[in-house]
Amino acid sequence: MSRPHMAVPAPFGAAGSDPLRAALDSAFAAVVTYGEDYPALLREIRSACQEYPRT
Protein backbone atom coordinates (compact mmCIF):
# COMPACT_ATOMS: atom_id res chain seq x y z
CA MET A 1 0.00 0.00 0.00
CA SER A 2 1.27 3.47 -0.85
CA ARG A 3 2.28 5.47 2.24
CA PRO A 4 1.24 8.83 0.76
CA HIS A 5 -2.22 7.40 0.12
CA MET A 6 -2.47 6.42 3.78
CA ALA A 7 -2.56 10.15 4.63
CA VAL A 8 -5.83 10.64 2.74
CA PRO A 9 -8.07 9.69 5.72
CA ALA A 10 -6.38 12.25 8.02
CA PRO A 11 -8.51 15.29 7.05
CA PHE A 12 -11.68 13.24 7.32
CA GLY A 13 -10.62 11.94 10.72
CA ALA A 14 -9.82 15.47 11.88
CA ALA A 15 -13.30 16.61 10.88
CA GLY A 16 -15.03 14.06 13.11
CA SER A 17 -17.50 15.06 15.80
CA ASP A 18 -15.59 13.33 18.63
CA PRO A 19 -12.38 15.35 19.22
CA LEU A 20 -10.43 12.50 20.83
CA ARG A 21 -11.34 10.05 18.08
CA ALA A 22 -10.52 12.68 15.44
CA ALA A 23 -7.09 13.29 16.98
CA LEU A 24 -6.30 9.57 17.21
CA ASP A 25 -7.46 8.85 13.65
CA SER A 26 -5.36 11.71 12.32
CA ALA A 27 -2.31 10.66 14.35
CA PHE A 28 -2.68 7.07 13.10
CA ALA A 29 -2.81 8.20 9.47
CA ALA A 30 0.27 10.36 10.04
CA VAL A 31 2.21 7.51 11.70
CA VAL A 32 1.45 5.15 8.83
CA THR A 33 2.44 7.83 6.32
CA TYR A 34 5.75 8.53 8.11
CA GLY A 35 6.66 4.87 7.87
CA GLU A 36 9.77 3.67 9.69
CA ASP A 37 10.61 7.20 10.89
CA TYR A 38 7.39 7.33 12.94
CA PRO A 39 9.22 7.69 16.33
CA ALA A 40 10.33 11.19 15.26
CA LEU A 41 6.72 12.09 14.50
CA LEU A 42 5.52 10.76 17.85
CA ARG A 43 8.21 12.79 19.66
CA GLU A 44 6.99 15.89 17.84
CA ILE A 45 3.36 15.17 18.76
CA ARG A 46 4.33 14.55 22.38
CA SER A 47 6.29 17.80 22.49
CA ALA A 48 3.37 19.77 21.05
CA CYS A 49 0.97 18.26 23.58
CA GLN A 50 3.27 19.22 26.46
CA GLU A 51 3.39 22.83 25.24
CA TYR A 52 -0.39 23.10 25.46
CA PRO A 53 -1.47 21.19 28.56
CA ARG A 54 -5.10 20.46 29.15
CA THR A 55 -6.77 22.99 31.46
C-alpha positions in Angstrom: 0.0 0.0 0.0 1.3 3.5 -0.8 2.3 5.5 2.2 1.2 8.8 0.8 -2.2 7.4 0.1 -2.5 6.4 3.8 -2.6 10.2 4.6 -5.8 10.6 2.7 -8.1 9.7 5.7 -6.4 12.3 8.0 -8.5 15.3 7.1 -11.7 13.2 7.3 -10.6 11.9 10.7 -9.8 15.5 11.9 -13.3 16.6 10.9 -15.0 14.1 13.1 -17.5 15.1 15.8 -15.6 13.3 18.6 -12.4 15.3 19.2 -10.4 12.5 20.8 -11.3 10.1 18.1 -10.5 12.7 15.4 -7.1 13.3 17.0 -6.3 9.6 17.2 -7.5 8.9 13.7 -5.4 11.7 12.3 -2.3 10.7 14.3 -2.7 7.1 13.1 -2.8 8.2 9.5 0.3 10.4 10.0 2.2 7.5 11.7 1.4 5.2 8.8 2.4 7.8 6.3 5.8 8.5 8.1 6.7 4.9 7.9 9.8 3.7 9.7 10.6 7.2 10.9 7.4 7.3 12.9 9.2 7.7 16.3 10.3 11.2 15.3 6.7 12.1 14.5 5.5 10.8 17.9 8.2 12.8 19.7 7.0 15.9 17.8 3.4 15.2 18.8 4.3 14.5 22.4 6.3 17.8 22.5 3.4 19.8 21.0 1.0 18.3 23.6 3.3 19.2 26.5 3.4 22.8 25.2 -0.4 23.1 25.5 -1.5 21.2 28.6 -5.1 20.5 29.2 -6.8 23.0 31.5 
